[in-house]
Amino acid sequence: MKINQLILNGVLMSVLFIIMAGCEYDVKSPLWYEEYTDPLKPEIIGVSPADRAGPGVNYITILGKNFASSQDKNVVYFNTTTVDVTHSTTTSITVRRPNLVSDSAEIKVVSSEAIVVTNYKPYKIDPVTAAYGEFSGGERHSALAVDKDENLYVFQRTPRTVFKIPPAGERIEIGEASRTVTDAKMGPNGKLIMLMNNRNIQQMDPSTGEETLWIAANKKVSYGDFDSNGNFYTGGLRTDLSVITPAGSDNTIDVYASFAILCVRVYNGFVYLLVENPRPDGINPDLAIWKHEILETNGTLGEAQLVLDWADTGDYAEFEPKYFTFSMDGIMYIGTDHASPILILNPDGSQDILYKDILSTSAEFLVWGTGNYLYQIMGGEAWDLKRIDMGAVGATYYGRNM
């Protein structure tokens, strides 16, 4: 029995020794004994658009390698200005246009996955907006219009002075409106058509400043626009949508009788309306943009089609839409009182922001000139006038081109 016990004890001691020896070899060496490997250095190879961000560029893409794949792990600077990173992969980073004007900006990418900073220069960033018309900022403007020669007409609220600003930029006082102008269009007759929340739609000769009656509508109207046949579509607070033909007849479509029409714009064979509904239901939102197809040359319209329920605009749903217009390729630009005031609605229904953090709040009124310039009445506390270089032309405006 003692011999068996001795043998058993020897076996146990041998097993214990082997286990202890194995544990010793499994222990990892301290980190300071391991060889250090530098993280891969990020590198900028190019930028799109190359060399410069001209007017109309809303995004810039930085091309390279070894970037962090997660956008929250990349920080991008243009000189000392940080920008919003909207998308990242290891080979590209897309950012919003910076609030910066520079002939030789330096682009820097700081990645949390590397200990070095990569840079790229020089990169030119053009200005896209500027004050226009030499206004002091204290005047409250109510409407704008542009003629075929790019003369801008500015209608003030108080006093009701009407200014003409030629392309050279020196403003000229041409007259005074009899009432506050809520909307204005250049008419086929070469005169300024002025809506004033009144039955009487007035006209002003831009050469003399003389104001006369253009036509008396059936109801008080505040907003309007021409189509390619000379029909004028008008609307206002509980006035419905009316079509005034070149012959002078005034026909309502009996859809918006209890609603408020806040903007009217014709584009590509449709009449678009910004409409506020005091009694929303499952079909009619409380605030939305609708459109009607123009079916005949006399202004006969098709059924209402919902374009945008304002509740579906994300952060903008808490703010007020003011006015909208179109580019030639069908992009809708909606002025609001949001801090980044112009919301973009693309033809596919996707939304974006124009020149985020560059434009100032708010956009009370928008009108596109004959070229690349979009003019904005800036509300808020400033009430200034801005000219925005869009890098693209606006949609055809029929009133001044007939």
C-alpha positions as CSV (number, residue, x, y, z in Angstrom):
1,M,0.0,0.0,0.0
2,K,2.9,2.4,0.9
3,I,4.5,1.6,-2.5
4,N,1.3,2.4,-4.4
5,Q,0.9,5.6,-2.4
6,L,4.4,6.7,-3.3
7,I,3.8,6.0,-6.9
8,L,0.6,8.0,-6.9
9,N,2.2,10.9,-5.2
10,G,5.0,10.9,-7.8
11,V,2.5,11.0,-10.7
12,L,0.6,13.9,-9.1
13,M,3.8,15.9,-8.6
14,S,4.8,15.3,-12.2
15,V,1.4,16.5,-13.5
16,L,1.6,19.6,-11.3
17,F,5.0,20.4,-12.6
18,I,3.9,20.1,-16.2
19,I,0.9,22.3,-15.6
20,M,3.0,25.0,-13.9
21,A,5.5,24.9,-16.7
22,G,2.7,25.3,-19.3
23,C,1.3,28.3,-17.4
24,E,4.7,30.0,-17.4
25,Y,5.0,29.7,-21.1
26,D,1.4,31.0,-21.8
27,V,2.0,34.3,-20.0
28,K,2.3,37.2,-22.5
29,S,5.2,39.6,-22.4
30,P,4.6,43.1,-21.1
31,L,3.7,45.7,-23.8
32,W,7.0,47.5,-23.5
33,Y,8.7,44.3,-24.7
34,E,6.5,44.1,-27.9
35,E,7.6,45.7,-31.1
36,Y,5.6,49.0,-31.9
37,T,3.9,49.3,-35.3
38,D,3.1,52.8,-36.5
39,P,-0.6,53.2,-37.6
40,L,-0.9,53.8,-41.4
41,K,-0.5,57.4,-42.2
42,P,-3.6,59.0,-43.9
43,E,-2.8,60.7,-47.2
44,I,-4.7,63.1,-49.4
45,I,-4.3,62.3,-53.1
46,G,-6.8,64.8,-54.6
47,V,-9.9,66.8,-54.1
48,S,-13.2,66.9,-56.1
49,P,-14.0,69.3,-57.5
50,A,-10.3,69.8,-58.3
51,D,-8.4,73.0,-57.5
52,R,-11.4,75.1,-56.4
53,A,-15.0,75.1,-55.0
54,G,-16.9,77.4,-57.4
55,P,-20.4,78.7,-57.0
56,G,-23.0,75.9,-56.9
57,V,-20.7,73.5,-55.1
58,N,-22.5,72.3,-52.0
59,Y,-20.1,69.4,-51.2
60,I,-16.4,68.7,-51.5
61,T,-14.9,65.2,-51.6
62,I,-11.3,64.6,-50.4
63,L,-9.7,61.6,-52.0
64,G,-6.9,59.6,-50.5
65,K,-6.0,56.5,-48.4
66,N,-5.9,55.3,-44.8
67,F,-8.7,57.6,-43.6
68,A,-10.8,56.4,-40.7
69,S,-13.9,54.6,-42.1
70,S,-16.3,56.2,-39.6
71,Q,-17.1,59.8,-40.3
72,D,-17.1,60.7,-36.6
73,K,-13.4,59.7,-36.4
74,N,-12.3,62.2,-39.1
75,V,-12.1,65.9,-38.5
76,V,-11.5,68.2,-41.5
77,Y,-10.3,71.7,-41.5
78,F,-10.1,74.3,-44.3
79,N,-7.4,76.5,-42.8
80,T,-8.7,76.8,-39.3
81,T,-12.4,76.4,-40.2
82,T,-13.9,73.0,-39.3
83,V,-16.5,71.6,-41.7
84,D,-19.4,69.0,-41.5
85,V,-18.3,65.5,-42.5
86,T,-21.2,63.9,-44.2
87,H,-19.6,60.6,-45.4
88,S,-16.4,58.7,-44.9
89,T,-14.6,55.7,-46.2
90,T,-10.9,54.8,-46.0
91,T,-10.4,56.4,-49.4
92,S,-12.7,59.4,-49.4
93,I,-14.3,61.9,-47.1
94,T,-17.2,64.1,-48.2
95,V,-17.7,67.4,-46.4
96,R,-20.0,70.4,-46.8
97,R,-18.7,73.6,-48.3
98,P,-16.9,75.6,-45.7
99,N,-18.0,79.1,-44.6
100,L,-14.8,80.5,-46.0
101,V,-13.5,82.4,-48.9
102,S,-9.8,81.8,-49.8
103,D,-7.5,81.8,-52.8
104,S,-5.2,79.2,-51.2
105,A,-6.9,77.3,-48.4
106,E,-5.1,74.4,-46.7
107,I,-7.1,71.2,-46.2
108,K,-6.2,69.2,-43.2
109,V,-7.6,65.8,-42.2
110,V,-7.2,64.6,-38.6
111,S,-8.0,61.0,-38.0
112,S,-8.4,59.5,-34.5
113,E,-6.8,56.3,-35.9
114,A,-3.5,58.0,-36.7
115,I,-1.1,60.3,-34.8
116,V,-0.2,62.4,-37.8
117,V,-2.2,65.1,-39.7
118,T,-2.3,65.1,-43.5
119,N,-2.8,68.2,-45.5
120,Y,-3.4,69.5,-49.0
121,K,-2.9,73.0,-50.5
122,P,-3.6,75.4,-52.2
123,Y,-7.4,75.1,-52.7
124,K,-9.5,78.0,-53.9
125,I,-12.9,78.7,-52.4
126,D,-15.0,81.3,-54.2
127,P,-17.5,83.6,-52.5
128,V,-21.1,82.6,-53.1
129,T,-23.1,85.4,-51.4
130,A,-22.9,89.1,-50.7
131,A,-25.0,92.1,-49.7
132,Y,-26.6,93.8,-52.7
133,G,-28.1,97.2,-53.4
134,E,-26.3,99.1,-50.7
135,F,-29.1,98.9,-48.2
136,S,-28.4,99.6,-44.6
137,G,-30.2,96.6,-43.2
138,G,-32.8,98.7,-41.5
139,E,-35.3,98.8,-44.4
140,R,-37.9,96.1,-44.5
141,H,-38.4,94.7,-48.0
142,S,-41.6,92.8,-49.0
143,A,-41.1,91.6,-52.6
144,L,-38.6,91.4,-55.5
145,A,-38.8,91.1,-59.3
146,V,-36.3,90.8,-62.1
147,D,-36.7,91.9,-65.7
148,K,-35.0,90.4,-68.8
149,D,-32.0,92.7,-68.5
150,E,-31.3,91.6,-64.9
151,N,-32.6,94.8,-63.4
152,L,-33.7,93.9,-59.9
153,Y,-36.8,95.7,-58.4
154,V,-37.1,95.9,-54.6
155,F,-40.3,96.7,-52.9
156,Q,-40.1,98.1,-49.4
157,R,-42.7,97.6,-46.7
158,T,-42.4,101.0,-44.9
159,P,-42.1,103.4,-46.6
160,R,-43.5,101.7,-49.8
161,T,-40.6,102.8,-52.0
162,V,-39.8,100.9,-55.1
163,F,-36.1,100.7,-56.1
164,K,-34.5,99.6,-59.3
165,I,-31.0,98.0,-59.1
166,P,-29.2,97.6,-62.5
167,P,-26.5,94.9,-62.8
168,A,-23.9,97.5,-62.0
169,G,-25.4,97.6,-58.5
170,E,-26.3,101.3,-58.0
171,R,-29.9,101.6,-56.8
172,I,-32.4,104.0,-58.2
173,E,-35.7,105.1,-56.6
174,I,-38.4,104.8,-59.3
175,G,-41.6,105.4,-57.3
176,E,-43.8,104.5,-54.4
177,A,-46.5,101.8,-54.3
178,S,-50.0,102.7,-53.1
179,R,-50.1,99.7,-50.8
180,T,-47.7,97.1,-49.4
181,V,-46.6,94.8,-52.2
182,T,-46.9,91.1,-51.2
183,D,-45.7,89.7,-54.5
184,A,-44.4,91.2,-57.8
185,K,-43.8,89.8,-61.3
186,M,-42.5,91.3,-64.5
187,G,-45.5,91.2,-66.8
188,P,-45.6,90.5,-70.6
189,N,-46.5,94.2,-71.1
190,G,-43.1,95.2,-69.7
191,K,-44.6,96.6,-66.5
192,L,-44.3,95.4,-62.9
193,I,-47.4,93.5,-61.8
194,M,-48.0,94.1,-58.1
195,L,-50.2,92.1,-55.8
196,M,-51.2,93.8,-52.6
197,N,-53.6,91.5,-50.7
198,N,-56.3,93.4,-52.6
199,R,-58.8,92.8,-55.4
200,N,-57.1,95.4,-57.5
201,I,-53.8,94.1,-59.1
202,Q,-51.7,97.1,-59.9
203,Q,-49.0,97.7,-62.4
204,M,-46.1,100.1,-62.4
205,D,-44.1,101.5,-65.3
206,P,-40.5,100.8,-64.4
207,S,-39.3,103.8,-66.4
208,T,-41.6,106.5,-64.9
209,G,-42.8,104.9,-61.6
210,E,-46.4,105.5,-62.6
211,E,-48.9,103.1,-61.0
212,T,-52.2,102.1,-62.7
213,L,-54.8,99.4,-62.4
214,W,-53.8,96.2,-64.3
215,I,-56.9,94.1,-63.5
216,A,-59.5,93.7,-60.8
217,A,-59.6,90.1,-59.5
218,N,-62.7,88.5,-58.0
219,K,-61.2,88.4,-54.5
220,K,-58.3,89.8,-52.6
221,V,-55.1,88.1,-53.8
222,S,-51.5,88.2,-52.6
223,Y,-49.4,85.9,-54.8
224,G,-49.3,85.0,-58.4
225,D,-47.3,83.8,-61.5
226,F,-47.6,83.6,-65.3
227,D,-47.6,80.5,-67.5
228,S,-46.3,80.3,-71.1
229,N,-49.7,81.2,-72.4
230,G,-50.0,84.5,-70.5
231,N,-52.4,83.1,-67.9
232,F,-51.9,84.5,-64.4
233,Y,-52.5,82.2,-61.4
234,T,-53.3,84.0,-58.2
235,G,-54.2,83.2,-54.6
236,G,-54.3,84.5,-51.1
237,L,-56.1,84.0,-47.8
238,R,-59.3,82.0,-48.3
239,T,-59.5,83.2,-51.9
240,D,-59.0,79.9,-53.7
241,L,-56.7,79.6,-56.7
242,S,-57.8,81.8,-59.6
243,V,-56.7,81.9,-63.2
244,I,-56.8,85.3,-64.9
245,T,-56.6,84.8,-68.7
246,P,-55.0,87.3,-71.2
247,A,-58.6,88.2,-72.2
248,G,-59.3,89.3,-68.6
249,S,-61.6,86.5,-67.4
250,D,-61.1,85.3,-63.8
251,N,-61.9,81.6,-63.1
252,T,-61.5,79.9,-59.7
253,I,-60.8,76.1,-59.4
254,D,-62.8,75.7,-56.1
255,V,-60.2,73.6,-54.2
256,Y,-58.6,76.0,-51.7
257,A,-61.6,78.2,-50.7
258,S,-60.9,77.9,-47.0
259,F,-57.1,77.6,-47.2
260,A,-54.3,80.2,-47.2
261,I,-52.2,80.3,-50.4
262,L,-48.8,81.6,-49.5
263,C,-46.8,81.3,-52.7
264,V,-47.6,80.5,-56.4
265,R,-45.0,79.4,-58.9
266,V,-45.3,77.9,-62.4
267,Y,-42.7,75.4,-63.5
268,N,-42.6,72.9,-66.4
269,G,-46.3,72.8,-67.1
270,F,-47.5,72.7,-63.5
271,V,-48.7,75.3,-61.0
272,Y,-47.1,74.9,-57.6
273,L,-48.7,76.3,-54.4
274,L,-47.6,76.6,-50.8
275,V,-50.8,76.1,-48.9
276,E,-51.8,76.3,-45.2
277,N,-54.9,74.3,-44.2
278,P,-56.7,75.4,-41.0
279,R,-58.5,72.0,-40.8
280,P,-56.0,69.3,-41.7
281,D,-57.1,65.7,-42.2
282,G,-55.6,62.4,-43.4
283,I,-55.4,63.7,-47.0
284,N,-54.7,67.4,-46.5
285,P,-51.8,68.3,-44.3
286,D,-51.8,71.5,-42.3
287,L,-48.9,72.9,-44.4
288,A,-47.8,71.5,-47.7
289,I,-46.7,72.2,-51.3
290,W,-49.1,71.1,-54.0
291,K,-49.1,71.1,-57.8
292,H,-51.7,71.1,-60.6
293,E,-50.9,70.2,-64.1
294,I,-51.8,72.9,-66.7
295,L,-54.0,71.0,-69.2
296,E,-55.1,73.6,-71.7
297,T,-53.9,77.0,-73.0
298,N,-56.8,78.7,-71.2
299,G,-55.3,77.6,-67.8
300,T,-57.6,74.6,-67.1
301,L,-55.9,72.7,-64.3
302,G,-55.8,69.0,-63.3
303,E,-56.3,67.5,-59.9
304,A,-54.2,68.5,-56.9
305,Q,-51.1,66.4,-56.3
306,L,-49.1,66.5,-53.1
307,V,-45.5,67.5,-53.6
308,L,-44.3,68.0,-50.0
309,D,-45.9,67.6,-46.6
310,W,-44.0,70.2,-44.5
311,A,-44.1,67.7,-41.5
312,D,-41.7,65.5,-43.5
313,T,-38.9,68.1,-43.6
314,G,-37.1,67.0,-40.4
315,D,-35.7,69.9,-38.4
316,Y,-37.3,72.4,-40.8
317,A,-40.8,71.2,-39.8
318,E,-40.5,73.4,-36.7
319,F,-39.9,76.5,-38.9
320,E,-42.0,78.5,-41.3
321,P,-41.7,78.2,-45.1
322,K,-41.9,81.6,-46.8
323,Y,-41.4,81.4,-50.5
324,F,-40.0,79.0,-53.2
325,T,-38.5,79.0,-56.6
326,F,-37.0,76.5,-59.1
327,S,-33.7,76.0,-60.9
328,M,-33.8,75.1,-64.6
329,D,-33.3,71.4,-63.8
330,G,-36.3,71.3,-61.4
331,I,-34.6,71.7,-58.0
332,M,-37.0,73.5,-55.7
333,Y,-35.4,76.1,-53.3
334,I,-37.6,76.9,-50.3
335,G,-37.0,80.0,-48.2
336,T,-37.6,79.6,-44.5
337,D,-36.9,81.2,-41.1
338,H,-34.5,78.4,-40.2
339,A,-30.9,79.3,-39.2
340,S,-29.8,77.7,-42.6
341,P,-32.7,79.4,-44.4
342,I,-32.9,77.7,-47.8
343,L,-34.2,74.1,-48.0
344,I,-33.5,72.1,-51.2
345,L,-36.1,69.7,-52.5
346,N,-34.7,67.6,-55.3
347,P,-36.8,66.1,-58.2
348,D,-36.5,62.6,-56.6
349,G,-37.9,63.9,-53.3
350,S,-34.6,64.0,-51.4
351,Q,-33.8,67.0,-49.3
352,D,-30.7,69.1,-48.6
353,I,-29.6,72.5,-47.4
354,L,-28.2,75.2,-49.6
355,Y,-24.8,76.5,-48.4
356,K,-25.3,75.3,-44.9
357,D,-23.9,77.7,-42.2
358,I,-23.0,80.2,-45.0
359,L,-26.4,81.9,-45.7
360,S,-28.0,84.0,-43.0
361,T,-31.5,83.6,-41.6
362,S,-34.1,84.1,-42.8
363,A,-35.2,83.9,-46.5
364,E,-38.4,85.9,-46.6
365,F,-38.6,86.1,-50.4
366,L,-36.6,84.5,-53.3
367,V,-36.4,85.5,-57.0
368,W,-34.0,84.1,-59.6
369,G,-32.5,86.4,-62.2
370,T,-31.8,85.6,-65.8
371,G,-28.5,83.9,-65.0
372,N,-26.9,82.3,-62.0
373,Y,-28.0,84.8,-59.3
374,L,-30.7,84.1,-56.7
375,Y,-31.8,87.2,-54.8
376,Q,-32.9,86.8,-51.2
377,I,-34.7,89.2,-48.8
378,M,-33.0,88.4,-45.5
379,G,-35.4,88.8,-42.6
380,G,-34.8,88.3,-38.9
381,E,-33.3,91.4,-37.3
382,A,-31.2,92.4,-40.4
383,W,-33.8,92.7,-43.2
384,D,-31.0,93.0,-45.7
385,L,-30.8,92.1,-49.4
386,K,-28.5,89.3,-50.5
387,R,-27.3,88.1,-53.9
388,I,-26.5,84.4,-54.0
389,D,-24.4,82.8,-56.8
390,M,-26.0,79.5,-57.5
391,G,-23.6,78.3,-60.2
392,A,-26.7,77.4,-62.3
393,V,-29.5,79.2,-64.0
394,G,-33.1,79.4,-62.8
395,A,-36.2,78.0,-64.4
396,T,-37.8,80.0,-67.2
397,Y,-39.9,82.9,-65.9
398,Y,-42.6,83.4,-68.5
399,G,-43.8,86.9,-67.6
400,R,-40.5,88.6,-68.6
401,N,-39.8,86.4,-71.5
402,M,-43.0,86.7,-73.5
